[in-house]
Amino acid sequence: MAILNRHRRGQRGHTVWIQCRYDGALSGVLHSAGLGGVVTLTVDGDSRLRSHQQLDLNARKGRFGVVYMRGIASQAGCGFDETSPGEDTLAIDYTLSFPEAGVRVQVKTTKRYAVDGQEPELTYSVEDSWVQKWSRVQVPLYFVIVVVPASSEAWVAHEDAGTSLPGTAAYWVRLSPRQFESSKTIRVPRSQRVTAATMELWHADVLELFRPLSTGVSS
């Protein structure tokens, strides 16, 4: 890591900005506010589009999260029908297809969390319009948070041993429209990590839709 530029202002409570080059890209800005030695590192390598790029960082995160889930669906052998642009009438990103029926999935990708984080839950605030749309869904509905590193350059690593996705993972929770009557925050347990085996759990939820309801009357 090579320091490219350093700026200091003032004598007390000074601000220091250090620009550094890491893996061939401008990757960080170190900001020291002089408050008890507290230092915050903010990765800033994706703020400008390069000449070959069309998607800004937010757009890249959105696409990466959905494609990540498509990869897991492929591994599990399940159908994956992504919602077409302009047809997102249910606030979902894709339908995961099983032989009997499909489930609806909304995906959000964030750098706010880390795979090795200690929080028992990941939270996400929902919009009222999403809740209204979700209320129309009659099949199982899931919310997925995909966690990625701050810099998109770290999302995919191409090593001699193979390609990997370091620092990336997804977590899920099943939604019920009634849960938003008291709170507009979704809480996703870190223990519920998305893997190929998760598709079996979601399939079991689908099969529950076709179980005959018990009438409580014996013949």
VMD Tcl script that draws the C-alpha trace (Angstrom):
set ca {
  {0.00 0.00 0.00}
  {1.51 3.33 -1.09}
  {0.47 6.69 0.34}
  {-0.34 9.09 -2.46}
  {-1.46 12.22 -0.68}
  {-1.71 13.50 2.89}
  {-3.53 16.59 4.09}
  {-3.54 18.06 7.59}
  {-5.47 21.10 8.79}
  {-5.23 22.96 12.10}
  {-3.19 22.45 15.24}
  {-5.79 20.97 17.57}
  {-8.67 18.72 16.57}
  {-6.95 18.50 13.20}
  {-8.21 16.49 10.25}
  {-5.94 14.13 8.37}
  {-6.85 12.69 4.99}
  {-4.64 9.92 3.65}
  {-5.20 8.62 0.16}
  {-3.66 5.24 -0.52}
  {-3.36 2.93 -3.48}
  {-4.17 -0.73 -2.86}
  {-4.34 -3.49 -5.46}
  {-4.00 -0.90 -8.19}
  {-6.95 1.28 -7.17}
  {-7.61 4.24 -4.92}
  {-9.19 2.32 -2.07}
  {-9.50 4.38 1.07}
  {-9.66 7.66 2.91}
  {-8.42 7.70 6.49}
  {-10.18 10.33 8.55}
  {-8.90 11.13 12.03}
  {-11.10 13.62 13.87}
  {-8.76 13.88 16.85}
  {-11.51 12.67 19.19}
  {-9.79 10.42 21.69}
  {-7.78 8.75 18.98}
  {-10.87 7.40 17.24}
  {-10.10 6.61 13.61}
  {-12.64 5.77 10.92}
  {-11.67 4.18 7.62}
  {-14.03 4.83 4.72}
  {-13.50 2.90 1.50}
  {-13.95 5.26 -1.42}
  {-12.59 3.36 -4.40}
  {-15.95 2.97 -6.17}
  {-17.16 6.57 -6.10}
  {-16.21 7.30 -9.71}
  {-17.08 5.29 -12.78}
  {-14.19 4.12 -14.90}
  {-14.30 4.47 -18.66}
  {-15.61 0.92 -19.21}
  {-18.28 1.01 -16.49}
  {-21.99 1.75 -16.81}
  {-23.29 0.81 -13.33}
  {-22.60 2.88 -10.22}
  {-21.86 1.12 -6.94}
  {-25.51 0.89 -5.82}
  {-26.54 -0.61 -9.14}
  {-23.66 -3.06 -8.98}
  {-24.67 -4.15 -5.49}
  {-28.23 -4.73 -6.62}
  {-27.19 -6.86 -9.56}
  {-24.56 -8.77 -7.59}
  {-27.02 -9.74 -4.86}
  {-29.59 -11.12 -7.27}
  {-26.96 -12.96 -9.33}
  {-25.51 -14.42 -6.12}
  {-28.94 -15.84 -5.27}
  {-29.32 -17.13 -8.82}
  {-26.05 -19.02 -8.38}
  {-27.32 -20.71 -5.22}
  {-30.60 -21.58 -6.95}
  {-28.60 -23.13 -9.79}
  {-26.54 -25.15 -7.32}
  {-29.77 -26.39 -5.72}
  {-31.35 -27.21 -9.09}
  {-34.27 -24.79 -8.76}
  {-35.88 -22.52 -11.32}
  {-35.15 -18.80 -11.07}
  {-37.45 -16.23 -12.68}
  {-36.16 -12.69 -12.20}
  {-38.70 -9.88 -12.21}
  {-38.41 -7.87 -15.42}
  {-37.77 -4.11 -15.22}
  {-41.04 -2.21 -15.10}
  {-42.97 -5.28 -13.87}
  {-42.09 -5.12 -10.18}
  {-45.70 -4.91 -9.02}
  {-45.15 -7.04 -5.89}
  {-41.85 -5.57 -4.62}
  {-39.98 -8.80 -5.28}
  {-36.78 -9.47 -7.19}
  {-37.46 -13.00 -8.33}
  {-39.62 -16.09 -8.04}
  {-37.91 -19.32 -7.04}
  {-39.70 -22.13 -8.86}
  {-40.50 -25.60 -7.56}
  {-42.56 -28.29 -9.34}
  {-45.66 -27.46 -7.28}
  {-45.43 -23.64 -7.12}
  {-42.98 -20.80 -6.63}
  {-41.98 -18.56 -3.72}
  {-41.34 -14.82 -3.85}
  {-38.03 -13.31 -2.80}
  {-36.88 -9.74 -2.21}
  {-33.10 -9.19 -2.12}
  {-31.16 -6.29 -0.63}
  {-27.38 -6.07 -0.85}
  {-25.43 -4.10 1.72}
  {-21.91 -3.35 2.94}
  {-23.17 -2.30 6.40}
  {-22.48 -5.75 7.82}
  {-19.62 -8.23 7.66}
  {-19.71 -12.00 7.35}
  {-17.73 -12.31 10.59}
  {-19.85 -9.70 12.40}
  {-21.12 -10.36 15.90}
  {-24.65 -8.99 15.56}
  {-27.23 -11.73 16.11}
  {-29.56 -10.02 13.62}
  {-29.28 -7.95 10.47}
  {-31.94 -5.25 10.17}
  {-33.51 -3.46 7.23}
  {-36.19 -0.76 7.16}
  {-39.07 -1.30 4.77}
  {-41.19 1.15 2.83}
  {-44.96 1.32 3.17}
  {-45.35 0.66 -0.54}
  {-43.49 -2.64 -0.18}
  {-45.80 -3.76 2.63}
  {-48.86 -2.94 0.55}
  {-47.54 -4.97 -2.37}
  {-46.44 -7.88 -0.20}
  {-49.95 -8.10 1.30}
  {-51.15 -9.43 -2.07}
  {-48.71 -12.35 -2.07}
  {-50.40 -15.66 -1.18}
  {-47.34 -17.92 -1.44}
  {-44.31 -17.96 0.89}
  {-42.43 -14.66 0.80}
  {-38.79 -14.24 1.88}
  {-36.49 -11.32 2.49}
  {-32.78 -11.85 1.84}
  {-29.88 -9.62 2.83}
  {-26.68 -10.21 0.88}
  {-23.57 -8.94 2.67}
  {-20.64 -7.82 0.51}
  {-17.28 -6.07 1.11}
  {-17.29 -2.28 0.80}
  {-15.29 -2.20 -2.43}
  {-16.64 -4.01 -5.47}
  {-13.08 -4.95 -6.39}
  {-13.10 -7.35 -3.43}
  {-16.35 -9.12 -4.32}
  {-14.75 -11.72 -6.58}
  {-11.22 -13.11 -6.08}
  {-9.50 -14.94 -8.92}
  {-6.81 -17.12 -7.36}
  {-4.74 -19.93 -8.86}
  {-6.80 -22.43 -6.87}
  {-10.05 -21.05 -8.27}
  {-12.51 -18.18 -8.10}
  {-14.16 -17.29 -4.79}
  {-16.46 -14.68 -3.26}
  {-14.63 -13.64 -0.07}
  {-16.60 -11.67 2.47}
  {-19.94 -12.45 0.82}
  {-22.90 -14.25 2.38}
  {-26.69 -14.09 2.38}
  {-29.20 -14.35 5.21}
  {-32.94 -14.90 5.02}
  {-36.21 -14.60 6.89}
  {-39.78 -15.43 5.93}
  {-42.13 -12.46 5.92}
  {-45.70 -12.10 7.03}
  {-47.61 -8.90 6.15}
  {-49.07 -8.80 9.66}
  {-45.61 -8.41 11.21}
  {-45.46 -4.82 9.93}
  {-48.45 -3.71 11.98}
  {-46.10 -3.01 14.91}
  {-42.76 -2.34 13.21}
  {-41.40 -1.39 9.81}
  {-38.05 -3.05 10.51}
  {-37.18 -6.49 9.20}
  {-34.94 -8.53 11.49}
  {-32.96 -11.25 9.75}
  {-31.28 -13.82 12.03}
  {-27.60 -14.27 11.26}
  {-28.13 -17.96 11.99}
  {-30.30 -18.27 8.87}
  {-27.64 -18.20 6.20}
  {-28.68 -18.95 2.63}
  {-27.20 -22.14 1.20}
  {-28.41 -24.72 -1.29}
  {-30.05 -26.52 1.65}
  {-32.19 -23.42 2.26}
  {-34.05 -24.18 -0.96}
  {-35.26 -27.42 0.63}
  {-36.67 -25.49 3.58}
  {-38.46 -23.10 1.25}
  {-39.81 -26.05 -0.73}
  {-41.22 -27.50 2.49}
  {-43.06 -24.22 3.05}
  {-44.59 -24.56 -0.41}
  {-45.75 -28.11 0.28}
  {-47.55 -26.87 3.38}
  {-49.86 -24.92 1.07}
  {-51.16 -28.18 -0.36}
  {-51.73 -30.08 2.86}
  {-55.41 -30.69 3.57}
  {-56.63 -28.62 6.48}
  {-57.67 -30.62 9.48}
  {-61.40 -30.20 10.16}
  {-61.20 -31.65 13.64}
  {-63.99 -34.09 12.77}
  {-63.16 -37.78 12.91}
  {-64.92 -40.26 10.64}
}
mol new
graphics top color blue
foreach p $ca { graphics top sphere $p radius 0.5 }
foreach p [lrange $ca 0 end-1] q [lrange $ca 1 end] { graphics top cylinder $p $q radius 0.2 }
display resetview
